[in-house]
Amino acid sequence: MSYLATMNKDYDDRTPIQDGSSYDVTIQGRVPQSRPFHITVGFIQALVLSILIILGVWMNSYFATAGFDWEDISSRYKFHPLFMTMAYLFLSTEAVLIFRMFRTMDRKLVKYGHVILHTITLVFSITAFVAIVTFKNDRKKPYGNFYTFHSWIGLLVLAFYVIQYIFGVIYFLLPESVMPVQKRKAFLPIHRFFGAAAYLTSLMAVATGAFNHLVLFDSAHYSDLGLVPRMGNSIGILVVIVGILSGYLLVNRKYKSMPPQQPAFNPGVF
């Protein structure tokens, strides 16, 4: 049986490949991901790393004050874009793809990795939220809060993540004596859908954040604006590409996490 034929079978009835193809089957009957999948994931991670490098250079070298210092009001602002990008672009991307990247590993370990990544995501995003609010409020001439599309969508994303995290802990980490398997099964599609929605919306928040800063520039000629607008626009385009590629891996059924043959239900996984 070919690899593609195996992938087209129902996911509750997977059989090992028998034709000696390059795709080895683990002793649990799980098929490792294909080469195109690994290439796509590697490309996504390279894009994320490029975005973080561009953003780091932007925040560190093209502001009135260099470096990052929470005690300095003008420097505190820079924690917001850096930490939000770390949270939503890097950590969340790894969290939503982890079940596909490690689908031949013990699913309980992968689930714990998923929870840890989202926990760190929340820590970074809440810290970034505090950074931007206190930056605006603690200035000698305070700025207004929550009047842009970026700020509204950022609040929506943060609420998404907090609600997803709370319900994820309740349904998938509490013992079966508290949360029966049938309730976990019923909630899993909801958790997956809103998790993907929160992730893709968070990428929109990152992209609009770059745009939000660039609208402050005023010049008749783009060439007169220097390097910063080019870095900001590059970040926005790369974020869109990350979202498209990650979305493709999430919706493509052949890359879905594969349970062992005749598995017991293991909650909290894609």
C-alpha positions as a LaTeX table, in Angstrom:
\begin{tabular}{lrrr}
\hline
Residue & $x$ (\AA) & $y$ (\AA) & $z$ (\AA) \\
\hline
Met1 & 0.00 & 0.00 & 0.00 \\
Ser2 & 1.40 & 3.40 & $-0.97$ \\
Tyr3 & 1.92 & 6.29 & 1.43 \\
Leu4 & $-0.81$ & 8.38 & $-0.22$ \\
Ala5 & $-3.21$ & 5.48 & $-0.13$ \\
Thr6 & $-2.47$ & 5.08 & 3.55 \\
Met7 & $-3.14$ & 8.77 & 4.13 \\
Asn8 & $-6.48$ & 8.51 & 2.31 \\
Lys9 & $-7.73$ & 5.78 & 4.62 \\
Asp10 & $-9.90$ & 6.68 & 7.56 \\
Tyr11 & $-7.81$ & 8.03 & 10.41 \\
Asp12 & $-9.23$ & 5.53 & 12.84 \\
Asp13 & $-8.06$ & 2.62 & 10.70 \\
Arg14 & $-4.47$ & 3.22 & 9.67 \\
Thr15 & $-2.37$ & 0.33 & 8.42 \\
Pro16 & 1.42 & 0.23 & 8.05 \\
Ile17 & 3.00 & 0.65 & 4.62 \\
Gln18 & 3.90 & $-2.71$ & 3.12 \\
Asp19 & 5.58 & $-1.77$ & $-0.15$ \\
Gly20 & 9.02 & $-0.93$ & 1.19 \\
Ser21 & 8.74 & 2.77 & 0.47 \\
Ser22 & 10.97 & 5.35 & 2.14 \\
Tyr23 & 8.32 & 6.12 & 4.75 \\
Asp24 & 9.03 & 3.92 & 7.75 \\
Val25 & 6.30 & 2.94 & 10.16 \\
Thr26 & 6.93 & 3.01 & 13.87 \\
Ile27 & 6.16 & 0.03 & 16.06 \\
Gln28 & 2.93 & 1.80 & 17.02 \\
Gly29 & 1.73 & 1.88 & 13.41 \\
Arg30 & 2.29 & 5.61 & 12.92 \\
Val31 & 3.64 & 7.03 & 9.68 \\
Pro32 & 6.25 & 9.81 & 9.97 \\
Gln33 & 5.62 & 13.03 & 8.10 \\
Ser34 & 6.65 & 13.34 & 4.48 \\
Arg35 & 9.58 & 15.34 & 3.15 \\
Pro36 & 7.36 & 18.18 & 1.82 \\
Phe37 & 5.94 & 18.62 & 5.31 \\
His38 & 9.39 & 18.94 & 6.90 \\
Ile39 & 10.52 & 21.34 & 4.16 \\
Thr40 & 7.45 & 23.51 & 4.73 \\
Val41 & 7.92 & 23.53 & 8.52 \\
Gly42 & 11.61 & 24.36 & 8.10 \\
Phe43 & 10.71 & 27.23 & 5.76 \\
Ile44 & 8.12 & 28.53 & 8.25 \\
Gln45 & 10.67 & 28.47 & 11.06 \\
Ala46 & 13.23 & 30.23 & 8.88 \\
Leu47 & 10.67 & 32.96 & 8.13 \\
Val48 & 9.85 & 33.34 & 11.82 \\
Leu49 & 13.55 & 33.63 & 12.67 \\
Ser50 & 13.99 & 36.24 & 9.92 \\
Ile51 & 11.07 & 38.26 & 11.29 \\
Leu52 & 12.51 & 38.19 & 14.81 \\
Ile53 & 15.92 & 39.32 & 13.53 \\
Ile54 & 14.41 & 42.18 & 11.51 \\
Leu55 & 12.26 & 43.22 & 14.47 \\
Gly56 & 15.22 & 43.05 & 16.87 \\
Val57 & 17.31 & 45.27 & 14.62 \\
Trp58 & 14.38 & 47.67 & 14.20 \\
Met59 & 13.65 & 47.93 & 17.92 \\
Asn60 & 17.29 & 48.13 & 19.02 \\
Ser61 & 18.84 & 50.39 & 16.40 \\
Tyr62 & 16.16 & 52.68 & 15.00 \\
Phe63 & 14.62 & 54.21 & 18.10 \\
Ala64 & 15.68 & 57.27 & 20.08 \\
Thr65 & 17.05 & 54.99 & 22.81 \\
Ala66 & 19.03 & 51.84 & 22.11 \\
Gly67 & 18.47 & 48.54 & 23.89 \\
Phe68 & 15.63 & 47.34 & 26.11 \\
Asp69 & 15.00 & 48.83 & 29.55 \\
Trp70 & 11.68 & 48.40 & 31.36 \\
Glu71 & 12.43 & 51.30 & 33.73 \\
Asp72 & 12.86 & 53.73 & 30.84 \\
Ile73 & 9.44 & 54.71 & 29.50 \\
Ser74 & 10.50 & 55.13 & 25.87 \\
Ser75 & 12.36 & 51.81 & 25.92 \\
Arg76 & 9.48 & 49.97 & 27.60 \\
Tyr77 & 7.40 & 50.32 & 24.44 \\
Lys78 & 9.81 & 48.03 & 22.59 \\
Phe79 & 8.91 & 45.09 & 24.80 \\
His80 & 5.43 & 45.15 & 23.31 \\
Pro81 & 6.23 & 44.33 & 19.66 \\
Leu82 & 9.11 & 42.02 & 20.60 \\
Phe83 & 7.19 & 39.95 & 23.15 \\
Met84 & 3.97 & 39.84 & 21.12 \\
Thr85 & 5.90 & 38.60 & 18.11 \\
Met86 & 7.73 & 36.04 & 20.23 \\
Ala87 & 4.41 & 34.88 & 21.68 \\
Tyr88 & 2.13 & 34.75 & 18.67 \\
Leu89 & 4.51 & 34.22 & 15.78 \\
Phe90 & 7.13 & 31.90 & 17.30 \\
Leu91 & 5.63 & 30.12 & 20.31 \\
Ser92 & 2.08 & 29.82 & 18.97 \\
Thr93 & 3.27 & 28.55 & 15.60 \\
Glu94 & 5.26 & 25.82 & 17.34 \\
Ala95 & 2.31 & 25.05 & 19.63 \\
Val96 & $-0.28$ & 24.60 & 16.87 \\
Leu97 & 2.06 & 22.51 & 14.69 \\
Ile98 & 3.62 & 20.40 & 17.43 \\
Phe99 & 1.13 & 17.54 & 17.06 \\
Arg100 & 1.95 & 17.31 & 13.38 \\
Met101 & 5.70 & 17.75 & 13.77 \\
Phe102 & 5.95 & 14.99 & 16.40 \\
Arg103 & 3.06 & 12.72 & 15.48 \\
Thr104 & 5.11 & 9.53 & 15.99 \\
Met105 & 6.04 & 10.47 & 19.57 \\
Asp106 & 4.13 & 9.64 & 22.74 \\
Arg107 & 1.05 & 11.83 & 22.54 \\
Lys108 & 1.00 & 12.63 & 26.23 \\
Leu109 & 4.50 & 14.16 & 25.96 \\
Val110 & 3.44 & 16.13 & 22.89 \\
Lys111 & 0.34 & 17.35 & 24.72 \\
Tyr112 & 2.48 & 18.58 & 27.61 \\
Gly113 & 4.72 & 20.38 & 25.11 \\
His114 & 1.61 & 22.01 & 23.62 \\
Val115 & 0.50 & 23.22 & 27.07 \\
Ile116 & 3.98 & 24.50 & 28.00 \\
Leu117 & 4.30 & 26.47 & 24.76 \\
His118 & 0.90 & 28.08 & 25.25 \\
Thr119 & 1.70 & 28.86 & 28.88 \\
Ile120 & 4.84 & 30.73 & 27.82 \\
Thr121 & 2.78 & 32.41 & 25.07 \\
Leu122 & 0.38 & 33.78 & 27.67 \\
Val123 & 3.23 & 35.02 & 29.87 \\
Phe124 & 4.85 & 36.87 & 26.96 \\
Ser125 & 1.58 & 38.29 & 25.62 \\
Ile126 & 0.36 & 39.53 & 29.01 \\
Thr127 & 3.76 & 41.12 & 29.69 \\
Ala128 & 3.63 & 42.80 & 26.28 \\
Phe129 & 0.09 & 44.03 & 27.00 \\
Val130 & 1.23 & 45.56 & 30.31 \\
Ala131 & 4.22 & 47.14 & 28.54 \\
Ile132 & 2.15 & 49.03 & 25.98 \\
Val133 & $-0.56$ & 50.15 & 28.42 \\
Thr134 & 1.91 & 51.44 & 31.04 \\
Phe135 & 4.03 & 53.02 & 28.31 \\
Lys136 & 1.05 & 55.10 & 27.20 \\
Asn137 & $-0.23$ & 55.88 & 30.68 \\
Asp138 & 3.10 & 56.73 & 32.36 \\
Arg139 & 4.24 & 59.32 & 29.83 \\
Lys140 & 4.28 & 62.99 & 30.80 \\
Lys141 & 1.71 & 63.46 & 28.05 \\
Pro142 & $-0.25$ & 60.16 & 28.07 \\
Tyr143 & $-1.47$ & 58.54 & 24.85 \\
Gly144 & $-4.98$ & 57.19 & 24.43 \\
Asn145 & $-5.54$ & 53.44 & 24.69 \\
Phe146 & $-7.56$ & 51.09 & 22.49 \\
Tyr147 & $-8.64$ & 53.37 & 19.68 \\
Thr148 & $-7.01$ & 51.61 & 16.70 \\
Phe149 & $-8.04$ & 48.47 & 14.82 \\
His150 & $-4.77$ & 46.89 & 15.91 \\
Ser151 & $-5.53$ & 47.42 & 19.59 \\
Trp152 & $-9.06$ & 46.04 & 19.25 \\
Ile153 & $-7.92$ & 42.93 & 17.44 \\
Gly154 & $-5.10$ & 42.55 & 19.97 \\
Leu155 & $-7.63$ & 42.53 & 22.82 \\
Leu156 & $-9.71$ & 39.97 & 20.93 \\
Val157 & $-6.70$ & 37.71 & 20.47 \\
Leu158 & $-5.67$ & 37.97 & 24.12 \\
Ala159 & $-9.21$ & 37.10 & 25.21 \\
Phe160 & $-9.22$ & 34.21 & 22.73 \\
Tyr161 & $-6.02$ & 32.79 & 24.19 \\
Val162 & $-7.04$ & 33.16 & 27.83 \\
Ile163 & $-10.42$ & 31.47 & 27.23 \\
Gln164 & $-8.83$ & 28.71 & 25.12 \\
Tyr165 & $-6.21$ & 28.10 & 27.79 \\
Ile166 & $-8.72$ & 27.90 & 30.64 \\
Phe167 & $-11.07$ & 25.53 & 28.82 \\
Gly168 & $-8.14$ & 23.48 & 27.55 \\
Val169 & $-6.93$ & 22.92 & 31.10 \\
Ile170 & $-10.43$ & 22.06 & 32.30 \\
Tyr171 & $-11.26$ & 19.60 & 29.54 \\
Phe172 & $-7.89$ & 18.02 & 28.76 \\
Leu173 & $-5.70$ & 18.17 & 31.87 \\
Leu174 & $-8.15$ & 17.36 & 34.65 \\
Pro175 & $-8.47$ & 13.63 & 35.47 \\
Glu176 & $-11.20$ & 11.54 & 33.87 \\
Ser177 & $-12.98$ & 11.31 & 37.20 \\
Val178 & $-13.65$ & 15.04 & 36.85 \\
Met179 & $-13.92$ & 15.35 & 33.06 \\
Pro180 & $-15.25$ & 12.19 & 31.35 \\
Val181 & $-13.82$ & 11.09 & 28.01 \\
Gln182 & $-17.08$ & 11.65 & 26.15 \\
Lys183 & $-17.15$ & 15.31 & 27.15 \\
Arg184 & $-13.54$ & 15.66 & 26.01 \\
Lys185 & $-14.41$ & 14.13 & 22.65 \\
Ala186 & $-17.35$ & 16.47 & 22.24 \\
Phe187 & $-15.27$ & 19.55 & 23.09 \\
Leu188 & $-12.18$ & 18.66 & 21.03 \\
Pro189 & $-13.49$ & 19.96 & 17.64 \\
Ile190 & $-14.46$ & 23.24 & 19.29 \\
His191 & $-11.03$ & 23.54 & 20.91 \\
Arg192 & $-9.28$ & 22.84 & 17.62 \\
Phe193 & $-11.38$ & 25.30 & 15.61 \\
Phe194 & $-11.06$ & 28.22 & 18.01 \\
Gly195 & $-7.40$ & 27.42 & 18.60 \\
Ala196 & $-6.68$ & 27.75 & 14.88 \\
Ala197 & $-8.86$ & 30.86 & 14.69 \\
Ala198 & $-7.02$ & 32.46 & 17.62 \\
Tyr199 & $-3.64$ & 31.64 & 16.05 \\
Leu200 & $-4.46$ & 33.07 & 12.62 \\
Thr201 & $-6.07$ & 36.15 & 14.19 \\
Ser202 & $-2.95$ & 36.68 & 16.30 \\
Leu203 & $-0.87$ & 36.80 & 13.12 \\
Met204 & $-3.22$ & 39.49 & 11.84 \\
Ala205 & $-2.57$ & 41.42 & 15.06 \\
Val206 & 1.19 & 41.19 & 14.51 \\
Ala207 & 0.92 & 42.36 & 10.90 \\
Thr208 & $-1.39$ & 45.27 & 11.75 \\
Gly209 & 0.97 & 46.23 & 14.58 \\
Ala210 & 3.76 & 46.83 & 12.07 \\
Phe211 & 1.38 & 48.87 & 9.91 \\
Asn212 & 0.19 & 50.80 & 12.96 \\
His213 & 3.70 & 52.08 & 13.56 \\
Leu214 & 4.42 & 52.89 & 9.91 \\
Val215 & 1.44 & 55.24 & 9.52 \\
Leu216 & 3.35 & 57.70 & 11.71 \\
Phe217 & 5.77 & 58.33 & 8.83 \\
Asp218 & 4.99 & 61.24 & 6.55 \\
Ser219 & 6.76 & 61.82 & 3.26 \\
Ala220 & 5.82 & 62.38 & $-0.35$ \\
His221 & 8.38 & 59.81 & $-1.50$ \\
Tyr222 & 8.78 & 56.29 & $-0.12$ \\
Ser223 & 12.49 & 56.39 & $-0.88$ \\
Asp224 & 12.93 & 59.27 & 1.57 \\
Leu225 & 11.64 & 57.29 & 4.56 \\
Gly226 & 14.77 & 55.22 & 5.07 \\
Leu227 & 15.07 & 51.61 & 6.19 \\
Val228 & 12.41 & 51.40 & 8.91 \\
Pro229 & 9.33 & 51.34 & 6.63 \\
Arg230 & 10.97 & 48.66 & 4.53 \\
Met231 & 11.60 & 46.55 & 7.63 \\
Gly232 & 8.03 & 47.04 & 8.81 \\
Asn233 & 6.53 & 46.14 & 5.43 \\
Ser234 & 8.85 & 43.12 & 5.15 \\
Ile235 & 7.66 & 41.91 & 8.55 \\
Gly236 & 4.03 & 42.26 & 7.46 \\
Ile237 & 4.55 & 40.30 & 4.23 \\
Leu238 & 6.52 & 37.54 & 5.97 \\
Val239 & 3.82 & 37.21 & 8.65 \\
Val240 & 1.20 & 36.72 & 5.92 \\
Ile241 & 3.33 & 34.00 & 4.30 \\
Val242 & 3.76 & 32.26 & 7.68 \\
Gly243 & 0.00 & 32.34 & 8.18 \\
Ile244 & $-0.71$ & 30.89 & 4.73 \\
Leu245 & 1.80 & 28.05 & 5.09 \\
Ser246 & 0.79 & 27.24 & 8.68 \\
Gly247 & $-2.88$ & 27.29 & 7.70 \\
Tyr248 & $-2.14$ & 24.88 & 4.86 \\
Leu249 & $-0.46$ & 22.42 & 7.23 \\
Leu250 & $-3.35$ & 22.73 & 9.69 \\
Val251 & $-6.15$ & 22.05 & 7.20 \\
Asn252 & $-4.36$ & 19.43 & 5.11 \\
Arg253 & $-5.72$ & 16.12 & 6.35 \\
Lys254 & $-2.73$ & 14.02 & 5.34 \\
Tyr255 & $-0.55$ & 15.91 & 7.84 \\
Lys256 & $-2.94$ & 15.34 & 10.73 \\
Ser257 & $-1.68$ & 13.82 & 13.96 \\
Met258 & $-1.91$ & 10.02 & 13.79 \\
Pro259 & $-2.92$ & 8.01 & 16.86 \\
Pro260 & $-1.74$ & 4.41 & 17.27 \\
Gln261 & $-3.85$ & 1.71 & 15.66 \\
Gln262 & $-7.01$ & 1.12 & 17.66 \\
Pro263 & $-6.15$ & 3.97 & 20.04 \\
Ala264 & $-7.76$ & 4.94 & 23.26 \\
Phe265 & $-8.93$ & 8.53 & 23.03 \\
Asn266 & $-6.15$ & 10.89 & 24.00 \\
Pro267 & $-7.57$ & 14.37 & 24.60 \\
Gly268 & $-6.05$ & 17.70 & 23.76 \\
Val269 & $-4.47$ & 16.78 & 20.42 \\
Phe270 & $-5.06$ & 17.70 & 16.79 \\
\hline
\end{tabular}
